[in-house]
Amino acid sequence: MVTLAFTASLGRLRPPVLAPGLLLAGLIAAGAFALRHLPGLGIFSPMILAIVIGIAVRNLIGVPDKAKPGIAFAMKPVLRLAIILLGLQLTASQVAEVGGGGIAVIVATIASTFLFTLWMGRKLGVDRRLAELIAAGTSICGASAIFAVNTVTEARDEDAAYAVACVTIFGTAAMFLYPLAPAMLGLAPDAYGLWAGASIHEIAQVVAAAYQGGQEAGDFGTIAKLSRVAMLAPVVLVMGALARGGRPGRGKPKRAPMPWFVLGFVAMVGLNSIIIIPAAVKSGIVSVTAFLLSVALAAMGLETSVAKLRAKGARPLLLGFLAFLFIAGFSLGAIELMFRPA
């Protein structure tokens, strides 16, 4: 199914038409991976660096018209393929390691943060589609969730870029602030790891913060975060169903496409749970997935106008900050209750 969908998308456009845009996005993604080796930049994921470079190219140099078909292809079929492959980084047994209590904390945190962000977005007057993207990026898994949810939300490109900027800023802040918490709050390694995994935005940010608390905290945080990534599938499916049925007050029901790629993500999780993939192969898949996601984010950057971002004002940024505070506070409170001695 995955291969057929990807091939069908490719067949609608001739490869020579796609080549300039795909090459440009690919070069930016490659540059992002290279930049991570420079001092001070290793803390950022290549996806984040890719969108920053893409935005810089778009607004400082410009993008030729002949590159636009390939850029559009990178933002849809390439992205969806990457999200499907993301499923190979998670198994059912990893989810089980978090335990029933840990899963309960993660599910409650995702649901509460998502609903809080939508509610606060209405209070602040932030466009609902942009608020949905900020909610997804904060509550689930950063840029990957923003892209996945946008396939059904269908927000403007600059909205997606703004949402990515929010999760980058506040996720990076968490990466530096969280390691100070165990000593101040008396958190055990497993509790600290669960907190980091349940509330920090990007996988790379979780890994960087969680392992500051030791090996146990790092391992627990990584598994908790991957379990959180698994929640991406049901969230996108539910949002897709709501989009197809329309929302109250929106008039004619919206006809959004069924996010079939999410089923591919679930299928990959199942496959990874029942067969043993050699470590070398899995490592290669992880690298390919990160590169494809970086290509998609580079394409998003190439479609982003800074002038349009500036026109949105500070309210969406404030929404991202409040969502960050909420997810950190809610998840910590839930974990304190769960780990509190009887």
C-alpha positions in Angstrom: 0.0 0.0 0.0 2.8 2.4 0.9 4.8 1.7 -2.2 1.7 2.0 -4.5 0.7 5.3 -2.9 4.2 6.7 -3.3 4.5 5.5 -6.9 1.1 6.9 -7.8 2.1 10.3 -6.5 5.4 10.1 -8.4 3.6 9.1 -11.6 1.4 12.2 -11.6 4.6 14.3 -12.1 7.5 13.5 -14.4 10.8 12.9 -12.4 12.6 15.7 -14.4 9.9 18.1 -13.2 10.5 17.1 -9.6 14.3 17.0 -9.8 15.2 20.7 -9.2 13.0 21.0 -6.0 13.9 17.6 -4.6 17.6 18.3 -5.2 17.4 21.7 -3.5 15.6 20.3 -0.5 18.0 17.3 -0.4 21.0 19.5 -0.4 19.6 21.6 2.4 18.9 18.5 4.4 22.4 17.2 3.8 23.8 20.6 4.9 21.7 20.4 8.1 23.3 17.0 8.9 26.7 18.4 8.3 26.1 21.5 10.5 25.3 19.3 13.5 29.1 18.5 13.7 29.9 22.1 14.4 30.4 23.2 18.0 27.1 24.2 19.6 24.9 22.9 16.9 24.9 19.3 17.9 22.0 19.9 20.3 19.7 20.7 17.4 18.1 18.0 15.3 18.8 18.1 11.6 15.1 18.6 11.0 15.2 21.9 12.9 18.4 23.1 11.1 16.8 22.1 7.8 13.8 24.3 8.2 15.9 27.2 9.4 18.2 26.9 6.3 15.2 26.6 4.0 13.6 29.7 5.4 16.9 31.6 5.0 17.2 30.5 1.4 13.6 31.4 0.6 13.8 34.9 2.1 17.4 35.9 1.4 18.0 34.3 -2.1 14.6 33.2 -3.4 13.3 30.0 -4.9 13.1 29.5 -8.7 9.7 28.5 -10.1 11.1 25.3 -11.6 11.8 24.0 -8.1 8.3 24.4 -6.8 6.9 21.0 -8.1 9.7 19.1 -6.3 9.3 21.1 -3.2 5.6 20.3 -3.1 6.4 16.6 -3.6 8.8 16.7 -0.7 6.2 18.3 1.6 3.6 15.5 0.9 4.6 12.1 -0.4 8.1 12.2 0.9 6.9 13.4 4.3 4.3 10.7 4.5 6.8 8.0 3.6 9.0 9.3 6.4 6.2 9.1 9.0 5.4 5.6 8.0 9.1 4.6 8.5 9.0 6.3 11.9 6.9 3.4 13.0 9.9 1.1 12.8 11.4 2.9 15.8 8.8 1.6 18.1 7.6 -1.8 19.3 4.7 -3.0 21.4 7.1 -4.3 24.0 8.7 -0.9 24.4 5.3 0.5 25.2 4.8 -2.2 27.7 8.0 -1.3 29.5 6.6 2.1 30.4 3.9 0.3 32.4 0.2 0.9 32.8 0.8 3.9 35.0 3.3 5.5 32.6 1.0 5.0 29.7 -1.9 6.5 31.7 0.3 9.6 32.4 1.3 9.9 28.7 -2.3 9.5 27.4 -3.7 12.0 30.0 -0.9 14.5 29.2 -1.5 14.3 25.5 -5.3 14.7 25.7 -5.2 17.4 28.4 -2.4 19.4 26.6 -4.2 19.2 23.2 -7.5 20.4 24.6 -5.9 23.1 26.8 -4.0 24.5 23.8 -7.2 24.6 21.6 -9.1 26.3 24.4 -6.3 28.8 25.1 -6.0 29.4 21.4 -9.6 30.5 21.3 -9.1 32.8 24.3 -6.1 34.4 22.6 -7.8 34.7 19.2 -5.3 32.4 17.5 -6.6 30.8 14.2 -7.9 27.3 15.0 -5.8 25.6 12.4 -2.6 27.1 13.7 -3.7 26.3 17.3 -4.2 22.7 16.3 -0.7 22.5 14.9 0.8 24.0 18.0 -1.3 21.6 20.1 -0.1 18.6 18.1 3.6 19.6 18.1 3.5 20.3 21.9 1.5 17.3 23.0 2.8 14.5 20.8 6.2 14.7 19.0 7.2 18.1 17.7 7.7 18.8 14.0 6.7 15.2 12.9 3.3 15.6 14.6 2.8 19.1 13.1 3.4 17.7 9.6 1.2 14.7 10.2 -1.7 16.7 11.6 -1.4 19.3 8.9 -2.3 16.6 6.3 -5.9 16.8 7.7 -5.9 20.3 9.1 -4.6 21.7 5.8 -3.3 24.9 7.4 -1.1 27.4 5.4 2.6 26.6 5.1 3.5 29.6 7.2 1.2 28.3 10.0 3.1 25.0 10.0 6.4 26.8 10.0 5.3 29.0 12.9 4.2 25.9 14.9 7.6 24.3 14.2 9.3 27.5 15.5 7.3 27.3 18.7 8.1 23.7 19.5 11.8 24.3 18.6 12.1 27.3 20.9 10.3 25.8 23.9 11.6 22.3 23.4 15.2 23.6 23.3 14.5 25.5 26.6 13.2 22.4 28.2 16.3 20.5 27.1 18.4 22.9 29.2 16.0 23.4 32.1 14.8 19.9 32.8 18.2 18.5 34.0 18.1 21.0 36.9 14.8 19.5 38.2 15.8 16.1 39.7 17.9 17.6 42.5 15.4 20.4 43.1 12.3 18.2 43.1 13.8 15.0 44.4 12.8 13.0 41.3 13.9 9.4 41.0 15.6 8.5 37.7 12.6 6.6 36.3 10.2 9.5 37.3 12.5 12.1 35.8 12.9 10.0 32.6 9.1 9.6 32.3 8.6 13.3 32.8 11.1 14.2 30.1 9.6 11.7 27.7 6.0 12.7 28.4 6.5 16.4 28.0 9.5 17.5 26.0 8.7 18.1 22.3 11.2 16.4 20.0 12.8 13.0 20.4 16.3 14.5 20.1 15.5 17.0 22.9 14.2 14.2 25.1 17.3 12.1 24.7 19.6 15.1 25.4 17.7 16.0 28.6 16.8 12.6 29.9 20.4 11.1 29.8 21.6 14.0 31.9 19.8 12.2 34.7 21.8 9.0 34.1 21.4 5.8 32.1 18.2 4.7 33.7 16.5 8.0 33.3 17.7 8.2 29.7 16.5 4.8 28.7 13.1 5.4 30.4 12.7 8.8 28.8 13.5 7.5 25.3 11.0 4.6 25.6 8.3 7.0 27.1 8.9 9.4 24.2 8.6 6.7 21.6 5.4 5.5 23.3 4.1 9.1 23.0 5.0 9.1 19.3 2.7 6.0 18.9 -0.2 8.2 19.9 0.3 10.2 16.7 -1.7 7.5 14.8 -5.0 7.7 16.7 -4.8 11.5 17.0 -4.5 12.0 13.2 -7.1 9.4 12.5 -9.6 11.1 14.8 -8.8 14.5 13.4 -9.2 13.2 9.9 -12.6 11.8 10.8 -13.7 15.1 12.3 -12.4 17.0 9.3 -14.4 14.8 6.9 -17.5 15.2 9.0 -17.1 18.9 9.4 -17.1 21.0 12.6 -19.9 22.9 14.3 -20.3 26.3 12.9 -18.2 25.6 9.8 -21.1 25.3 7.4 -20.6 22.7 4.6 -18.7 19.6 5.9 -15.1 19.6 4.9 -13.8 16.8 2.8 -10.4 16.0 4.1 -8.4 13.0 2.7 -8.3 9.9 4.8 -4.7 9.8 6.3 -3.9 6.3 5.0 -0.2 6.8 5.8 -1.1 6.6 9.5 -2.2 3.1 9.0 1.2 2.5 7.4 2.8 3.8 10.5 0.8 1.4 12.7 1.7 -1.4 10.3 5.4 -0.7 10.7 5.0 -0.7 14.5 3.4 -4.1 14.2 6.1 -5.4 11.9 8.8 -4.2 14.2 7.1 -5.9 17.0 6.9 -9.4 15.4 10.2 -9.6 13.6 13.8 -8.9 14.6 15.4 -6.3 12.4 19.2 -6.4 12.5 20.7 -3.5 14.4 22.7 -2.3 11.4 19.6 -2.3 9.2 17.5 -0.5 11.9 20.2 2.1 12.3 20.2 2.7 8.5 16.4 3.0 8.6 16.6 5.5 11.4 19.1 7.6 9.4 17.0 7.4 6.3 13.9 8.4 8.2 15.6 11.4 9.8 16.9 12.5 6.3 13.5 12.2 4.7 11.9 14.2 7.5 14.7 16.8 7.1 14.0 17.0 3.3 10.3 17.6 4.1 11.2 20.3 6.6 13.6 21.9 4.2 10.8 22.1 1.7 8.6 23.7 4.3 11.2 26.3 4.9 11.5 27.0 1.2 7.8 27.7 1.2 7.8 30.0 4.2 7.7 33.8 4.0 9.1 35.6 7.0 6.9 38.5 6.3 3.8 36.3 6.6 5.1 34.9 9.9 5.7 38.3 11.3 2.2 39.4 10.3 0.8 36.7 12.7 2.1 38.6 15.7 3.1 37.3 19.1 -0.2 35.6 20.2 0.7 32.2 18.6 4.1 32.4 20.3 2.4 33.1 23.6 0.1 30.1 23.0 3.1 27.9 22.4 4.7 29.1 25.7 1.5 28.5 27.7 1.1 25.1 26.1 4.8 24.3 27.1 4.1 25.4 30.7 0.9 23.3 30.8 2.4 20.1 29.5 5.4 20.4 31.9 3.2 21.1 34.9 0.5 18.6 34.2 2.8 15.7 33.5 4.9 16.4 36.5 1.9 16.6 38.8 0.6 13.3 37.4 4.0 11.6 37.8 4.3 12.9 41.4 0.9 11.3 42.2 1.9 8.0 40.6 5.4 7.7 42.1 4.5 9.1 45.5 5.2 6.6 48.3 2.2 5.0 49.8 
